[in-house]
Amino acid sequence: MLPRLPAAHRLLSASHLSNAAALAAHSGGWNQLTQPKFNTRFTRTPAFKFGMTALLFAAILALALNEDFYSGSMVSAYLSLALASALIVLAMIRRSWFDLLWVLTGGLFLAVLDYKVMDYQPMFMAGFSFVGLAALGALGTHTIWAEGEERKLLLYGFLPAVLFVGSEFMATTLLDITETLHPKTFDLFLYSFDSSLRVQFSFLMGQIFWMWPWLRFACLVIYIALPLPLALVYAAHLRGKKENALAVMLAFLVTGPVGVLFYNMLPACGPVHVFGAAFPLHPLATTDAMHMIVVPIVLKGARNAIPSLHMTWVLLVWWNSRGLRRWVRAIALVFLGLTAMATLGTGEHYFIDLVVAFPFSLMVQALCSYSLPFRSGERRTAFLFGTFVTLIWLALLSFSVSIFWSSPVVPWAMIVATVAPSIFLWHRLMQAGSQEQSMPVKAAAATA
């Protein structure tokens, strides 16, 4: 998920504003000072709106009828659900039965075109793509024809939905480039660390999946459906806490490209790529792992192990669901737990990948919390801790993995020293953000 969404910037200093203007500037990315003015005379003309609507529908039809896009993207589990997440955004913002009928009818129309006219091979996941494209059409059309604050709200729903799909589309290309740049991986280094814990969690969870296939299926569904809670939490903020929404989506969007940079620092694929059919039933004995020669190895597969971006995203979903309705929090918690299990049990990640996701996600959240000035102690501390702890882990795993075998206490102590402060600093950062957003309300009450 690799597009960039620019953060809003403060344009005027509060020292040069009256009390009322300073109050408006303090409200973050959702005020008139930082928003472009869309309601010009030209953009309000019916001719312009009809033209933009025609371009939108033409773009959707061009994608739906493109054979390469259908076979390479629309049938993909991840991209199809990324497209379908647009329906969640639309439903959360408008909550209209007419929109739902529009989306279902539009999706059916696109399916008829692809299967009856273009004669493409029907695929189950493509159904989500048809629905998602229809939802983007409905959301985009409402955005074009709306006015004032409603148009602004819809625009903040439509653009991130498009960027979200675009980031998924680019992910495979960037991972292919990373594999080309790094023919050898550090999987044995990560496996050595996991073994030093005396419990190989990836193999253990894989064996649990082997014994209970229904649990494996449930976790895989949650793992693949990651775009849905991202859209849900963002849309819930957009509807209820507008001042939070852009920072939340910014964090979701930048995680992908920033994560790829870290993939290039310590490229690895996951234990299933190393052990093949031996995973998960035949791990190395602890003694054998202790004396294993740890060197980079040639391996095929995506270099997307450390940090685990799936774990990063669900951590961001969980933390940013604070203050939302209980059913949203419950969904976020389910995705957090089952995604963690899936990352391990499928063999796509080592346990250390999930550990490093804690400081990495903290760094991303602090980076994107633009409502807080960077000189703010909570934001600066969270960003520096997350960045340096992530880099320290990558350095230790690359050059000094043997130190973790000196005693079982060493790796476990380092895990606790990573996860516990990350959670504490998350709390501080989120609390500081909440206080920052409540200040305009208190100031307004004081001046009333």
C-alpha positions in Angstrom: 0.0 0.0 0.0 2.2 2.6 -1.3 0.8 6.0 -2.2 1.5 9.2 -0.3 -1.1 11.5 1.1 0.3 14.9 2.0 -0.3 16.2 5.5 -2.0 19.5 6.2 0.3 22.3 7.2 -0.3 25.3 9.4 -0.3 28.4 7.2 -0.4 31.2 9.7 1.1 31.8 13.1 -1.3 32.0 16.0 0.5 35.1 17.2 -0.7 37.0 14.1 -4.3 36.0 14.4 -7.2 37.2 16.5 -8.6 34.8 19.1 -11.3 33.5 16.7 -8.9 32.9 13.9 -6.4 31.2 16.1 -9.1 28.9 17.3 -9.8 28.0 13.7 -6.2 27.4 12.9 -5.9 25.1 15.9 -8.5 22.7 14.6 -5.9 20.9 12.4 -6.4 19.7 8.9 -10.2 20.2 8.8 -10.4 24.0 8.8 -10.8 26.6 6.1 -7.1 27.8 6.4 -5.8 24.4 5.2 -8.4 23.3 2.8 -8.5 24.1 -0.9 -11.6 26.0 -2.1 -13.5 23.7 -4.4 -16.7 25.8 -4.8 -15.5 28.0 -7.7 -18.1 29.2 -10.2 -16.6 26.9 -12.9 -16.8 23.7 -10.8 -20.4 24.4 -9.9 -21.6 24.4 -13.5 -23.6 21.4 -14.7 -21.4 21.0 -17.8 -18.3 20.6 -15.6 -20.0 18.1 -13.3 -21.4 16.1 -16.2 -18.0 16.0 -17.8 -16.3 14.8 -14.6 -19.0 12.2 -14.1 -18.5 10.9 -17.6 -14.7 10.7 -17.1 -15.2 8.8 -13.8 -17.5 6.2 -15.4 -15.1 5.9 -18.4 -12.2 5.2 -16.1 -14.2 2.6 -14.2 -15.3 0.9 -17.4 -11.7 1.0 -18.8 -10.4 -0.8 -15.7 -13.2 -3.4 -15.6 -12.9 -4.3 -19.3 -9.1 -4.4 -19.3 -8.0 -8.0 -19.6 -4.6 -7.5 -17.9 -6.3 -5.6 -15.0 -8.9 -8.3 -14.6 -6.5 -11.2 -14.6 -3.7 -9.5 -12.6 -5.6 -7.4 -10.1 -9.4 -7.9 -10.0 -9.1 -11.6 -9.2 -6.4 -10.9 -6.5 -7.6 -11.4 -3.0 -5.8 -8.4 -1.6 -6.6 -5.9 -4.4 -10.2 -7.0 -4.7 -10.9 -6.4 -1.0 -9.0 -3.1 -1.3 -11.5 -2.1 -4.0 -14.4 -3.4 -1.9 -13.3 -1.3 1.0 -14.7 1.7 -0.9 -18.2 0.3 -0.1 -17.4 0.6 3.6 -16.4 4.2 3.2 -19.5 5.0 1.2 -21.8 3.2 3.7 -20.3 4.9 6.8 -20.4 8.4 5.2 -23.9 8.3 3.6 -25.8 5.3 5.1 -28.2 5.2 2.1 -30.2 2.2 0.9 -30.3 3.8 -2.5 -26.5 3.8 -2.6 -26.4 0.1 -1.7 -28.9 -0.6 -4.6 -26.7 1.5 -6.9 -23.6 -0.4 -6.0 -25.2 -3.8 -6.3 -26.7 -2.9 -9.7 -23.5 -1.4 -10.9 -21.5 -4.4 -9.8 -23.8 -6.8 -11.5 -23.6 -4.7 -14.7 -19.8 -4.8 -14.7 -19.9 -8.6 -14.1 -22.3 -9.1 -17.1 -19.9 -7.0 -19.3 -16.8 -9.0 -18.2 -18.4 -12.5 -18.3 -21.0 -12.2 -21.1 -19.4 -9.6 -23.4 -15.7 -9.9 -22.8 -15.9 -13.7 -22.0 -13.5 -13.5 -19.0 -13.2 -16.5 -16.8 -15.5 -16.1 -13.7 -13.6 -15.9 -10.4 -15.0 -15.6 -6.9 -12.8 -12.7 -5.8 -13.6 -10.7 -8.9 -17.1 -10.2 -7.4 -15.6 -8.0 -4.7 -13.8 -6.0 -7.3 -17.0 -5.3 -9.2 -18.7 -4.1 -6.1 -15.7 -2.0 -5.2 -15.6 -0.3 -8.6 -19.3 0.4 -8.4 -18.8 1.9 -4.9 -16.0 4.1 -6.2 -18.4 5.2 -9.0 -21.1 6.1 -6.5 -18.8 7.8 -4.1 -17.1 9.8 -6.9 -20.4 10.8 -8.4 -21.7 12.1 -5.1 -18.5 14.0 -4.6 -18.8 15.7 -7.9 -22.4 16.7 -7.5 -22.4 17.6 -3.8 -21.8 21.2 -2.4 -20.2 22.8 0.5 -19.3 20.7 3.6 -20.9 17.6 2.2 -18.7 17.7 -0.9 -15.6 18.2 1.3 -16.6 15.2 3.4 -17.2 13.0 0.4 -13.9 14.1 -1.2 -12.1 13.0 1.9 -13.8 9.7 1.5 -13.2 9.3 -2.2 -9.5 10.3 -2.6 -8.1 8.1 0.1 -10.1 5.1 -1.2 -8.5 5.6 -4.7 -5.1 6.0 -3.2 -5.6 2.9 -1.0 -6.3 0.9 -4.1 -3.4 2.4 -6.0 -1.0 1.5 -3.2 -2.1 -2.1 -3.3 -1.7 -2.1 -7.0 1.9 -0.8 -6.7 2.9 -3.1 -3.8 3.8 -6.1 -6.0 6.0 -4.0 -8.2 8.0 -2.6 -5.3 8.4 -6.1 -3.7 9.6 -7.5 -7.1 12.2 -4.7 -7.2 13.3 -5.5 -3.6 13.7 -9.2 -4.6 15.8 -8.2 -7.6 18.0 -6.0 -5.5 18.5 -8.6 -2.8 18.9 -12.1 -4.2 20.1 -13.4 -0.8 18.0 -13.1 2.4 18.7 -13.0 6.2 16.1 -15.7 7.0 18.6 -17.8 9.0 19.4 -14.8 11.2 15.7 -14.3 12.1 15.2 -18.0 12.5 18.2 -18.2 14.8 16.7 -15.4 17.0 13.3 -17.2 17.2 15.1 -20.4 18.2 17.0 -18.6 20.9 13.6 -18.0 22.6 13.5 -21.8 23.1 9.9 -21.7 21.6 9.5 -21.5 17.8 6.2 -19.7 17.7 5.8 -19.9 13.9 6.1 -23.6 13.9 3.9 -23.9 17.0 1.1 -21.9 15.5 1.5 -23.7 12.2 1.0 -27.0 14.0 -2.1 -25.6 15.7 -3.4 -24.7 12.2 -2.6 -28.2 11.0 -4.6 -29.7 13.9 -7.6 -27.3 13.5 -8.0 -26.4 9.8 -11.1 -24.3 10.7 -8.9 -21.9 12.7 -6.5 -21.7 9.9 -9.3 -20.8 7.5 -10.7 -18.1 9.9 -7.3 -16.5 10.4 -6.5 -16.5 6.7 -9.8 -14.8 5.9 -9.0 -12.1 8.5 -5.4 -11.9 7.1 -6.6 -11.3 3.6 -9.4 -9.0 4.6 -7.0 -6.4 6.1 -8.2 -3.5 3.8 -11.6 -3.7 5.4 -10.8 -2.6 9.0 -8.5 0.1 7.6 -11.4 1.6 5.7 -13.8 1.1 8.6 -11.7 2.9 11.2 -10.9 5.7 8.7 -14.5 6.2 7.7 -15.7 6.1 11.3 -13.3 8.9 12.2 -14.4 10.8 9.0 -18.0 10.6 10.1 -17.5 11.2 13.8 -14.1 12.8 14.5 -13.2 14.6 11.3 -10.1 16.2 12.9 -8.6 12.8 13.4 -9.4 11.2 10.0 -6.7 12.6 7.8 -3.9 11.7 10.2 -5.3 8.1 10.5 -5.5 7.6 6.8 -2.0 9.1 6.4 -0.6 6.6 8.8 -2.3 3.7 6.9 -1.0 5.0 3.6 2.6 5.7 4.5 3.1 2.4 6.2 3.6 0.6 2.9 6.3 2.7 1.3 8.2 3.2 4.6 8.0 -0.5 5.3 9.5 -1.3 1.9 12.5 0.8 2.8 13.0 -1.3 5.9 12.6 -4.5 3.9 15.7 -3.5 2.0 17.7 -3.1 5.2 17.1 -6.7 6.3 15.5 -8.7 3.4 13.8 -11.9 4.5 10.9 -14.1 3.4 9.6 -16.2 6.3 10.1 -19.8 7.6 7.8 -21.5 5.1 10.1 -20.3 2.3 13.1 -21.8 4.0 11.7 -25.1 5.2 9.1 -25.8 2.5 7.2 -29.0 3.1 9.0 -29.4 6.5 7.0 -26.5 7.8 5.4 -26.6 10.4 5.9 -30.2 11.6 9.6 -30.5 11.5 11.5 -27.5 13.1 15.2 -27.8 13.9 16.0 -28.9 17.4 17.2 -26.1 19.7 20.7 -27.6 19.9 20.9 -27.8 16.1 19.6 -24.2 15.7 22.2 -23.0 18.3 25.1 -24.5 16.2 23.6 -23.6 12.8 25.8 -21.6 10.5 24.1 -18.3 10.1 24.7 -16.8 6.6 22.6 -15.1 4.0 21.0 -17.6 1.6 19.6 -17.5 -1.9 15.8 -17.7 -1.7 12.8 -17.0 -3.9 9.9 -15.1 -2.5 8.8 -11.6 -1.5 11.2 -9.9 0.9 8.4 -8.7 3.2 9.1 -10.3 6.6 10.5 -7.7 9.0 8.9 -5.6 10.2 5.5 -7.3 9.7 3.4 -4.8 7.9 0.2 -6.8 8.5 0.9 -6.6 12.2 1.8 -2.9 11.9 -1.5 -2.1 10.2 -3.7 -4.0 12.7 -1.8 -2.2 15.5 -2.6 1.1 13.9 -6.2 0.0 13.4 -6.5 -1.0 17.1 -4.9 2.2 18.5 -6.7 4.5 16.2 -10.1 2.9 17.1 -9.9 4.5 20.5 -12.9 6.6 21.1 -15.0 5.0 18.3 -18.0 2.8 18.9 -17.7 -0.5 20.7 -18.5 -2.6 17.7 -15.7 -0.9 15.7 -13.3 -1.5 18.6 -14.4 -5.2 18.7 -13.8 -5.6 15.0 -10.3 -4.0 15.4 -9.5 -6.3 18.3 -10.6 -9.4 16.3 -8.4 -8.4 13.4 -5.4 -7.7 15.8 -5.6 -11.1 17.4 -6.3 -13.3 14.4 -3.9 -11.4 12.1 -1.1 -12.0 14.6 -1.9 -15.7 14.6 -2.1 -15.8 10.8 1.3 -14.1 10.3 2.9 -16.9 12.3 0.9 -19.9 11.4 1.1 -19.4 7.7 4.9 -19.4 7.9 5.1 -15.9 6.3 6.7 -14.3 9.4 9.0 -15.0 12.3 8.0 -14.0 15.8 10.6 -11.3 15.8 8.8 -9.7 12.8 5.8 -9.1 15.0 8.0 -7.7 17.9 9.6 -5.1 15.6 6.2 -4.1 14.3 5.5 -2.4 17.7 8.2 0.3 17.6 7.8 0.6 13.8 4.1 1.3 14.1 4.8 3.7 16.9 7.2 5.6 14.6 4.6 5.7 11.8 1.9 7.0 14.1 4.1 9.7 15.6 5.3 10.7 12.1 1.7 11.2 11.0 0.3 12.9 14.1 0.6 16.3 12.5 -1.9 17.9 14.9 0.8 17.8 17.5 3.9 20.0 16.8 7.0 17.9 16.5 8.6 19.7 19.3 5.9 18.2 21.5 7.5 15.9 23.9 5.1 13.0 23.4 5.3 13.1 19.6 9.1 13.6 19.4 9.8 10.9 22.0 7.5 8.4 20.3 9.1 9.0 16.9 12.7 8.8 18.1 12.0 5.7 20.3 10.2 3.9 17.5 12.8 4.8 14.9 15.9 4.0 16.8 14.6 0.8 18.4 13.5 -0.5 15.0 17.0 0.3 13.6 18.7 -1.3 16.6 16.8 -4.5 16.1 17.7 -4.7 12.5 21.4 -4.0 13.3 21.6 -6.6 16.1 19.8 -9.3 13.9 22.2 -8.5 11.0 25.5 -8.4 12.9 25.2 -9.8 16.4 22.6 -12.5 16.4 24.8 -14.8 18.4 24.4 -12.6 21.6 20.8 -13.9 21.9 22.1 -17.4 22.6 24.1 -16.3 25.6 21.1 -16.8 27.8 17.4 -17.3 27.3 16.9 -14.2 29.4 18.5 -12.0 26.9 16.1 -12.2 23.9 13.0 -12.2 26.2 14.3 -9.2 28.1 14.8 -7.3 24.9 11.3 -8.2 23.7 9.8 -6.9 26.9 12.0 -3.8 26.7 10.7 -3.2 23.2 7.0 -3.9 23.5 6.2 -2.5 26.9 7.7 1.0 26.2 6.1 1.0 22.8 2.6 0.5 24.3 3.3 3.1 27.0 4.5 5.7 24.5 1.4 4.8 22.3 -0.8 5.7 25.2 1.0 9.0 25.8 0.9 10.0 22.1 -2.8 9.2 21.7 -3.7 11.0 25.0 -1.7 14.1 23.9 -3.5 14.0 20.6 -6.9 13.9 22.3 -6.0 16.8 24.6 -4.7 18.8 21.6 -8.1 18.3 19.8 -10.1 19.2 22.9 -8.4 22.6 23.4 -10.5 24.5 20.7 -13.7 23.3 22.4 -12.5 24.5 25.8 -11.3 27.8 24.3 -14.7 28.3 22.7 -16.5 27.7 25.9 -14.2 30.1 27.7 -14.9 32.9 25.2 -18.6 32.3 25.0 
